[in-house]
Amino acid sequence: MAMPISCSAFRRTALILALVFGGMPAFAQESANQSANQSATQIASNQPAGEVVLIPNRVIYPGETIELTALKQVTLIPGKHKPDAMATRAEELQGKVAKRTLLPGRYIPSTAIREAWLVEQGAAVQVFFIAGGLTISATAVTLQPGSAGDLIKVRNSDSGKILSGTVMADGTIQVSAS
């Protein structure tokens, strides 16, 4: 007849596993504790170190600029890879603005962040029309916010006419003949 497993041995094993793996996201372990926990998590294993990614360490609200202090670095469990279309590197996240609430311990979808606005809605801007040697400039009010390269609508302050133009890196708007 088979010997039943001791209940206390089972509890001891469950407690050890909870202490080693508890409190970490299911997909990663914190990089700061990696060296201390590495021997415990990779017992008798020669697996390579996992990919290092950034995730929020606190709630980031819509419209908030993402700072590196709001992110923590984690190492994915060996064999796991980040899903496609997720922003996980500092250069993808630094200075971007959250479009929606970003929760701690979760990946950040690329669709949930945007560039910071270069021109705000309702701001007075210079509008330029350039064709060969001809340059026409006017003052306009933006009808929508935009980043460099975005196509936005503006209202000419003098005529009231609505124009579409491209936001330039210096904050001006360049319109083209239509």
Backbone as CSV, one residue per row, in Angstrom:
resi,resn,N_x,N_y,N_z,CA_x,CA_y,CA_z,C_x,C_y,C_z
1,MET,0.842,-1.172,0.000,0.000,0.000,0.000,0.890,1.239,0.000
2,ALA,0.502,2.255,-0.785,1.311,3.469,-0.919,1.218,4.316,0.329
3,MET,2.331,4.928,0.677,2.399,5.778,1.864,1.830,7.153,1.513
4,PRO,0.845,7.684,2.263,0.297,9.009,1.960,1.340,10.107,2.235
5,ILE,1.257,11.190,1.441,2.185,12.320,1.616,1.816,13.052,2.890
6,SER,2.812,13.382,3.655,2.599,14.106,4.900,2.042,15.487,4.594
7,CYS,1.009,15.869,5.308,0.364,17.164,5.105,1.344,18.292,5.421
8,SER,2.158,18.147,6.449,3.095,19.205,6.813,4.191,19.358,5.755
9,ALA,4.622,18.273,5.116,5.615,18.374,4.046,5.027,19.102,2.842
10,PHE,3.768,18.833,2.544,3.098,19.509,1.441,2.980,21.004,1.734
11,ARG,2.579,21.360,2.946,2.459,22.767,3.325,3.806,23.467,3.287
12,ARG,4.849,22.810,3.741,6.195,23.373,3.732,6.638,23.686,2.302
13,THR,6.389,22.744,1.385,6.740,22.951,-0.023,5.934,24.102,-0.616
14,ALA,4.645,24.154,-0.320,3.797,25.238,-0.819,4.261,26.585,-0.274
15,LEU,4.668,26.648,0.990,5.155,27.877,1.600,6.461,28.335,0.957
16,ILE,7.358,27.412,0.700,8.631,27.757,0.046,8.364,28.308,-1.351
17,LEU,7.492,27.666,-2.102,7.157,28.149,-3.443,6.498,29.520,-3.387
18,ALA,5.610,29.748,-2.424,4.954,31.054,-2.292,5.966,32.137,-1.939
19,LEU,6.937,31.824,-1.070,7.946,32.810,-0.704,8.873,33.139,-1.864
20,VAL,9.213,32.146,-2.668,10.131,32.367,-3.792,9.432,33.105,-4.924
21,PHE,8.201,32.696,-5.271,7.535,33.248,-6.446,6.440,34.249,-6.122
22,GLY,6.045,34.369,-4.893,4.947,35.260,-4.537,5.303,36.724,-4.667
23,GLY,4.314,37.560,-5.019,4.490,38.996,-5.084,5.066,39.509,-6.384
24,MET,5.540,38.677,-7.262,6.088,39.103,-8.545,5.030,38.910,-9.618
25,PRO,5.086,39.712,-10.676,4.173,39.441,-11.787,4.413,38.033,-12.309
26,ALA,3.399,37.433,-12.856,3.497,36.054,-13.310,4.503,35.884,-14.436
27,PHE,4.757,36.960,-15.177,5.621,36.850,-16.340,7.041,37.312,-16.085
28,ALA,7.315,37.895,-14.919,8.630,38.504,-14.732,9.042,38.490,-13.277
29,GLN,10.277,38.842,-13.068,10.798,39.052,-11.735,11.544,40.379,-11.753
30,GLU,11.546,41.096,-10.625,12.183,42.403,-10.591,13.682,42.281,-10.785
31,SER,14.237,43.188,-11.584,15.671,43.161,-11.888,16.510,43.437,-10.646
32,ALA,16.036,44.303,-9.752,16.811,44.647,-8.563,17.042,43.430,-7.684
33,ASN,16.060,42.546,-7.632,16.178,41.356,-6.798,16.664,40.149,-7.579
34,GLN,16.977,40.364,-8.849,17.314,39.241,-9.723,18.531,38.478,-9.222
35,SER,19.603,39.182,-8.847,20.809,38.468,-8.445,20.590,37.679,-7.160
36,ALA,19.805,38.240,-6.235,19.534,37.528,-4.987,18.627,36.330,-5.211
37,ASN,17.656,36.499,-6.111,16.687,35.427,-6.339,17.091,34.480,-7.465
38,GLN,18.123,34.833,-8.211,18.480,34.049,-9.384,18.790,32.602,-9.014
39,SER,19.541,32.384,-7.953,19.874,31.020,-7.585,18.633,30.261,-7.111
40,ALA,17.697,30.960,-6.467,16.488,30.298,-5.982,15.547,29.957,-7.130
41,THR,15.468,30.841,-8.142,14.526,30.603,-9.231,15.101,29.709,-10.315
42,GLN,16.405,29.596,-10.372,17.011,28.771,-11.409,17.827,27.642,-10.775
43,ILE,17.241,26.942,-9.837,17.913,25.845,-9.158,18.269,24.768,-10.173
44,ALA,19.536,24.402,-10.200,20.049,23.357,-11.090,19.603,23.579,-12.534
45,SER,19.632,24.836,-12.978,19.192,25.164,-14.330,20.265,25.990,-15.016
46,ASN,20.464,25.754,-16.274,21.420,26.521,-17.055,20.700,27.367,-18.092
47,GLN,19.483,27.846,-17.783,18.712,28.649,-18.723,19.346,30.034,-18.832
48,PRO,19.319,30.643,-20.040,19.850,31.982,-20.197,18.948,33.010,-19.509
49,ALA,19.515,34.173,-19.190,18.741,35.234,-18.565,17.673,35.713,-19.531
50,GLY,16.522,36.148,-18.994,15.410,36.603,-19.814,15.598,38.022,-20.318
51,GLU,14.685,38.453,-21.165,14.687,39.793,-21.747,14.307,40.821,-20.682
52,VAL,14.963,41.978,-20.680,14.675,43.042,-19.723,13.703,44.016,-20.372
53,VAL,12.601,44.331,-19.669,11.577,45.242,-20.173,11.193,46.244,-19.087
54,LEU,10.512,47.320,-19.474,10.008,48.318,-18.532,8.494,48.225,-18.456
55,ILE,7.963,48.279,-17.224,6.525,48.291,-16.991,6.233,49.361,-15.942
56,PRO,4.999,49.873,-15.854,4.682,50.883,-14.839,4.812,50.320,-13.428
57,ASN,5.320,51.152,-12.496,5.370,50.743,-11.094,4.263,51.416,-10.292
58,ARG,3.463,52.252,-10.960,2.302,52.906,-10.355,1.295,53.177,-11.466
59,VAL,0.111,53.611,-11.106,-0.905,53.929,-12.108,-0.477,55.194,-12.848
60,ILE,-0.528,55.156,-14.166,-0.248,56.322,-15.007,-1.562,56.680,-15.687
61,TYR,-2.027,57.917,-15.457,-3.339,58.333,-15.921,-3.308,58.928,-17.328
62,PRO,-4.442,58.907,-18.042,-4.500,59.485,-19.395,-4.079,60.952,-19.383
63,GLY,-3.263,61.346,-20.357,-2.788,62.719,-20.457,-1.511,62.979,-19.676
64,GLU,-1.083,62.016,-18.865,0.128,62.172,-18.056,1.358,61.808,-18.878
65,THR,2.398,62.643,-18.759,3.656,62.360,-19.443,4.370,61.236,-18.706
66,ILE,4.867,60.269,-19.443,5.523,59.106,-18.842,6.968,59.464,-18.511
67,GLU,7.318,59.360,-17.250,8.681,59.590,-16.770,9.303,58.236,-16.438
68,LEU,10.611,58.155,-16.527,11.288,56.889,-16.204,11.123,56.513,-14.736
69,THR,10.862,57.500,-13.867,10.659,57.200,-12.450,9.339,56.462,-12.213
70,ALA,8.409,56.523,-13.163,7.124,55.840,-13.033,7.186,54.418,-13.579
71,LEU,8.380,53.999,-14.020,8.547,52.672,-14.610,9.532,51.855,-13.789
72,LYS,9.386,50.548,-13.839,10.381,49.680,-13.209,10.857,48.667,-14.231
73,GLN,12.084,48.263,-14.043,12.715,47.318,-14.949,12.493,45.910,-14.418
74,VAL,12.014,45.034,-15.283,11.811,43.634,-14.902,12.466,42.737,-15.947
75,THR,12.813,41.549,-15.522,13.390,40.558,-16.421,12.358,39.465,-16.639
76,LEU,12.075,39.211,-17.893,11.102,38.163,-18.208,11.668,36.804,-17.812
77,ILE,10.798,35.919,-17.416,11.191,34.562,-17.076,11.801,33.932,-18.323
78,PRO,12.917,33.226,-18.191,13.541,32.617,-19.374,12.532,31.802,-20.177
79,GLY,12.583,31.990,-21.488,11.662,31.296,-22.373,10.436,32.118,-22.716
80,LYS,10.149,33.185,-21.950,9.006,34.054,-22.222,9.485,35.239,-23.041
81,HIS,8.646,35.709,-23.939,8.943,36.874,-24.761,7.791,37.853,-24.642
82,LYS,8.098,39.138,-24.785,7.037,40.133,-24.694,6.126,40.012,-25.907
83,PRO,4.828,40.280,-25.730,3.912,40.253,-26.871,4.274,41.346,-27.871
84,ASP,3.894,41.149,-29.120,4.132,42.166,-30.142,3.317,43.422,-29.828
85,ALA,3.731,44.539,-30.381,3.050,45.832,-30.257,3.014,46.337,-28.818
86,MET,4.037,46.010,-28.030,4.154,46.523,-26.673,5.402,47.389,-26.576
87,ALA,5.277,48.536,-25.918,6.417,49.427,-25.713,7.089,49.035,-24.407
88,THR,8.354,48.642,-24.474,9.031,48.147,-23.276,10.434,48.711,-23.094
89,ARG,10.870,49.622,-23.979,12.209,50.193,-23.868,12.106,51.667,-23.522
90,ALA,13.128,52.210,-22.857,13.119,53.593,-22.400,12.905,54.570,-23.552
91,GLU,13.559,54.345,-24.685,13.421,55.277,-25.807,12.019,55.259,-26.414
92,GLU,11.262,54.195,-26.220,9.880,54.127,-26.702,8.916,54.831,-25.751
93,LEU,9.308,54.999,-24.496,8.389,55.486,-23.473,8.697,56.873,-22.930
94,GLN,9.962,57.236,-22.809,10.358,58.499,-22.197,9.738,59.687,-22.932
95,GLY,9.009,60.540,-22.205,8.431,61.751,-22.769,7.129,61.551,-23.513
96,LYS,6.691,60.304,-23.679,5.418,60.044,-24.350,4.281,60.350,-23.375
97,VAL,3.068,60.435,-23.888,1.899,60.738,-23.080,0.947,59.549,-23.137
98,ALA,0.393,59.190,-21.984,-0.539,58.064,-21.920,-1.879,58.479,-22.516
99,LYS,-2.414,57.646,-23.410,-3.730,57.884,-23.984,-4.821,57.308,-23.096
100,ARG,-4.452,56.313,-22.307,-5.408,55.663,-21.402,-4.687,55.281,-20.123
101,THR,-5.417,54.800,-19.131,-4.831,54.431,-17.851,-3.904,53.230,-18.036
102,LEU,-2.680,53.368,-17.518,-1.694,52.287,-17.567,-1.546,51.743,-16.159
103,LEU,-1.748,50.455,-15.998,-1.744,49.841,-14.677,-0.377,49.270,-14.319
104,PRO,-0.034,49.292,-13.035,1.260,48.749,-12.610,1.355,47.251,-12.877
105,GLY,2.566,46.821,-13.280,2.816,45.402,-13.506,2.307,44.883,-14.831
106,ARG,1.781,45.742,-15.682,1.248,45.316,-16.977,2.092,45.899,-18.108
107,TYR,2.120,45.191,-19.227,2.786,45.728,-20.403,2.075,47.003,-20.851
108,ILE,2.798,47.844,-21.607,2.223,49.075,-22.140,2.039,48.896,-23.649
109,PRO,0.788,48.806,-24.128,0.569,48.672,-25.572,1.040,49.931,-26.306
110,SER,1.611,49.765,-27.468,2.071,50.915,-28.262,0.916,51.837,-28.612
111,THR,-0.284,51.298,-28.718,-1.459,52.105,-29.040,-1.956,52.930,-27.852
112,ALA,-1.416,52.679,-26.654,-1.852,53.393,-25.456,-0.995,54.618,-25.161
113,ILE,-0.011,54.907,-26.027,0.841,56.078,-25.821,0.890,56.903,-27.103
114,ARG,1.210,58.177,-26.942,1.337,59.069,-28.094,2.457,60.061,-27.824
115,GLU,2.872,60.746,-28.880,3.854,61.811,-28.734,3.205,62.969,-27.985
116,ALA,4.007,63.762,-27.291,3.496,64.964,-26.637,3.089,65.966,-27.712
117,TRP,2.017,66.732,-27.458,1.561,67.714,-28.436,2.582,68.834,-28.568
118,LEU,2.870,69.208,-29.793,3.748,70.341,-30.065,2.932,71.630,-30.088
119,VAL,1.694,71.534,-30.602,0.763,72.664,-30.571,-0.521,72.198,-29.899
120,GLU,-1.042,73.039,-29.028,-2.279,72.726,-28.310,-3.471,73.289,-29.068
121,GLN,-4.646,72.743,-28.809,-5.860,73.243,-29.414,-6.128,74.652,-28.898
122,GLY,-6.483,75.565,-29.804,-6.793,76.942,-29.425,-5.586,77.865,-29.370
123,ALA,-4.407,77.356,-29.682,-3.192,78.175,-29.642,-3.053,78.990,-30.921
124,ALA,-2.507,80.189,-30.790,-2.221,81.024,-31.956,-0.899,80.547,-32.566
125,VAL,-0.891,80.293,-33.863,0.304,79.794,-34.545,0.529,80.558,-35.842
126,GLN,1.739,80.487,-36.341,2.068,81.043,-37.647,1.816,79.966,-38.697
127,VAL,1.141,80.338,-39.775,0.849,79.427,-40.874,1.618,79.924,-42.089
128,PHE,2.289,78.990,-42.773,3.076,79.342,-43.952,2.600,78.547,-45.155
129,PHE,2.524,79.262,-46.318,2.306,78.611,-47.606,3.551,78.924,-48.423
130,ILE,4.254,77.882,-48.858,5.495,78.061,-49.616,5.347,77.361,-50.962
131,ALA,5.552,78.123,-52.046,5.505,77.564,-53.394,6.626,78.218,-54.189
132,GLY,7.696,77.462,-54.427,8.857,78.012,-55.141,9.462,79.147,-54.331
133,GLY,9.523,80.350,-54.921,10.080,81.516,-54.228,9.034,82.313,-53.471
134,LEU,7.755,81.908,-53.577,6.664,82.620,-52.926,6.432,82.072,-51.525
135,THR,6.384,82.952,-50.531,6.073,82.556,-49.161,4.983,83.479,-48.633
136,ILE,3.885,82.901,-48.184,2.787,83.672,-47.591,2.644,83.201,-46.151
137,SER,2.565,84.153,-45.228,2.394,83.784,-43.818,1.161,84.474,-43.254
138,ALA,0.569,83.844,-42.273,-0.615,84.384,-41.614,-0.668,83.827,-40.198
139,THR,-1.497,84.450,-39.391,-1.723,83.956,-38.030,-3.017,83.160,-38.028
140,ALA,-3.014,82.042,-37.336,-4.196,81.182,-37.275,-4.337,80.609,-35.873
141,VAL,-5.517,80.065,-35.606,-5.800,79.410,-34.327,-6.006,77.927,-34.611
142,THR,-5.326,77.076,-33.844,-5.445,75.632,-34.068,-6.813,75.139,-33.601
143,LEU,-7.408,74.259,-34.376,-8.698,73.663,-34.025,-8.540,72.289,-33.397
144,GLN,-7.302,71.781,-33.423,-7.010,70.499,-32.794,-5.529,70.471,-32.429
145,PRO,-5.161,69.685,-31.416,-3.744,69.593,-31.055,-2.989,68.721,-32.044
146,GLY,-1.662,68.829,-32.037,-0.886,67.992,-32.943,0.580,67.934,-32.586
147,SER,1.222,66.861,-33.007,2.666,66.656,-32.858,3.320,66.963,-34.195
148,ALA,4.638,67.019,-34.207,5.373,67.261,-35.451,4.992,66.202,-36.480
149,GLY,4.624,66.655,-37.675,4.249,65.740,-38.750,2.761,65.465,-38.849
150,ASP,1.981,65.847,-37.842,0.535,65.614,-37.870,-0.160,66.605,-38.794
151,LEU,-1.216,66.169,-39.441,-2.053,67.025,-40.264,-3.197,67.514,-39.385
152,ILE,-3.293,68.838,-39.194,-4.338,69.387,-38.325,-5.075,70.503,-39.055
153,LYS,-6.218,70.895,-38.482,-7.014,72.000,-39.026,-6.754,73.254,-38.206
154,VAL,-6.672,74.392,-38.925,-6.478,75.701,-38.293,-7.462,76.681,-38.916
155,ARG,-7.816,77.726,-38.159,-8.703,78.774,-38.673,-7.892,80.048,-38.833
156,ASN,-7.884,80.608,-40.061,-7.189,81.855,-40.340,-7.836,82.962,-39.507
157,SER,-7.031,83.695,-38.742,-7.554,84.733,-37.850,-8.164,85.899,-38.619
158,ASP,-7.648,86.219,-39.790,-8.150,87.356,-40.568,-9.407,87.015,-41.366
159,SER,-9.390,85.898,-42.087,-10.501,85.568,-42.980,-11.518,84.604,-42.370
160,GLY,-11.131,83.879,-41.331,-12.025,82.884,-40.732,-12.056,81.576,-41.496
161,LYS,-11.280,81.484,-42.568,-11.256,80.272,-43.397,-10.514,79.145,-42.664
162,ILE,-11.035,77.918,-42.790,-10.406,76.757,-42.149,-9.469,76.099,-43.154
163,LEU,-8.230,75.871,-42.723,-7.186,75.278,-43.556,-6.665,74.016,-42.883
164,SER,-6.123,73.114,-43.676,-5.433,71.937,-43.140,-3.952,72.109,-43.408
165,GLY,-3.146,71.792,-42.404,-1.713,71.934,-42.575,-0.948,70.954,-41.716
166,THR,0.338,70.864,-42.009,1.220,69.936,-41.301,1.985,70.682,-40.218
167,VAL,2.002,70.117,-39.013,2.754,70.711,-37.906,4.241,70.485,-38.158
168,MET,5.008,71.568,-38.125,6.450,71.491,-38.324,7.140,71.390,-36.966
169,ALA,8.408,71.006,-36.958,9.154,70.798,-35.709,9.275,72.067,-34.878
170,ASP,9.216,73.253,-35.505,9.336,74.514,-34.767,7.992,75.033,-34.259
171,GLY,6.908,74.281,-34.470,5.584,74.680,-33.965,4.763,75.489,-34.955
172,THR,5.297,75.751,-36.141,4.524,76.440,-37.169,3.740,75.408,-37.974
173,ILE,2.801,75.903,-38.799,1.977,75.039,-39.615,2.255,75.359,-41.075
174,GLN,2.504,74.340,-41.871,2.732,74.543,-43.296,1.536,73.997,-44.065
175,VAL,0.908,74.872,-44.841,-0.241,74.460,-45.647,0.208,74.325,-47.085
176,SER,-0.534,73.547,-47.839,-0.201,73.366,-49.254,-1.419,73.717,-50.094
177,ALA,-1.223,73.931,-51.372,-2.327,74.254,-52.271,-3.224,73.048,-52.407
178,SER,-4.536,73.317,-52.410,-5.491,72.211,-52.535,-6.377,72.349,-53.726
